[in-house]
């Protein structure tokens, strides 16, 4: 039951919902998410911790770097949440801006990783 409550809390927070929107499109490092969301690293990290605690995201490491992706177990559920709102979340001005910034940000990346990650 705790996961259900945590999931609801994640959906109730606009920034966490925007993170889910980003992760629907790609596996990302925290630097990319921070850049796209124009938010402090500590703020993004706190939201990612909530998503991890709810079981909604998983991490993959490369040396000291971590990439985040949707947990495949919940990816379909998250997609259905976005669909349930007739994709209005995709048309939200912040989420639309995030999506455009994500495209630009991913062009700087190598396989989704920060360019400074040479490991």
C-alpha positions in Angstrom: 0.0 0.0 0.0 2.9 2.3 0.7 3.9 2.3 -3.0 0.4 3.4 -4.0 0.5 6.3 -1.6 4.0 7.3 -2.8 2.8 7.0 -6.4 -0.1 9.4 -5.6 2.3 11.8 -4.0 4.5 11.8 -7.0 1.6 12.6 -9.3 0.6 15.4 -7.0 3.9 17.3 -7.3 4.3 19.2 -10.6 8.1 18.9 -10.7 8.0 15.2 -10.1 5.3 14.8 -12.7 7.5 16.7 -15.2 10.4 14.3 -14.3 8.1 11.4 -15.2 7.3 13.2 -18.5 11.0 13.4 -19.3 11.7 9.8 -18.4 8.8 8.6 -20.6 11.0 9.7 -23.6 14.5 8.5 -22.5 16.9 7.3 -19.9 18.6 10.4 -18.5 21.3 11.5 -16.1 20.5 13.9 -13.4 22.5 16.7 -15.2 20.3 16.5 -18.2 17.1 16.6 -16.1 18.5 19.5 -14.0 19.3 21.4 -17.2 15.9 20.8 -18.8 13.9 21.6 -15.7 16.1 24.6 -14.8 16.1 23.4 -11.2 18.8 23.0 -8.6 20.4 19.6 -8.4 19.2 19.0 -4.8 15.6 19.7 -5.8 15.8 17.2 -8.7 17.6 14.7 -6.6 14.9 14.9 -3.9 12.2 14.2 -6.5 14.2 11.3 -8.0 14.5 9.8 -4.5 10.7 10.0 -4.2 10.3 8.2 -7.5 12.9 5.5 -6.6 11.2 5.0 -3.2 7.8 4.5 -5.0 9.5 2.0 -7.3 8.7 4.1 -10.4 12.3 4.6 -11.6 15.5 2.5 -11.7 19.1 3.6 -12.0 22.1 2.4 -14.0 25.6 3.4 -13.0 28.7 4.1 -15.0 31.5 4.8 -12.6 30.3 7.6 -10.4 27.5 8.6 -12.8 23.9 7.4 -12.7 21.2 7.4 -15.3 17.6 7.1 -14.5 14.8 5.3 -16.4 11.3 4.3 -15.8 10.8 1.0 -14.1 9.4 -1.2 -16.9 7.0 -2.6 -14.4 5.3 0.8 -14.1 6.0 2.3 -17.5 2.7 1.3 -19.0 0.8 2.6 -15.9 2.6 5.9 -16.2 1.7 6.1 -19.9 -1.9 5.4 -19.1 -1.9 8.2 -16.5 -0.8 10.6 -19.2 -3.4 9.2 -21.7 -6.1 9.4 -19.0 -5.8 13.1 -19.1 -6.3 13.1 -22.9 -2.6 14.0 -23.3 -3.3 17.4 -21.8 -0.1 16.9 -19.7 1.8 16.8 -23.0 0.3 20.2 -23.9 1.0 21.8 -20.5 3.4 24.7 -21.3 6.1 23.5 -18.8 6.0 20.0 -20.2 6.0 21.2 -23.8 9.0 23.4 -23.0 10.7 20.4 -21.2 10.2 18.2 -24.3 11.8 20.8 -26.6 14.7 21.4 -24.2 15.2 17.6 -23.9 15.7 17.3 -27.6 18.4 20.0 -27.5 20.0 18.5 -24.4 20.1 15.0 -25.9 22.0 16.3 -28.9 24.9 17.2 -26.5 24.9 13.7 -24.9 26.6 10.5 -25.8 24.2 7.6 -25.3 22.3 9.7 -22.8 25.3 10.3 -20.6 27.0 13.6 -19.8 29.7 14.5 -22.3 32.1 14.9 -19.3 31.6 11.2 -18.4 34.4 9.5 -20.2 34.4 6.2 -18.2 
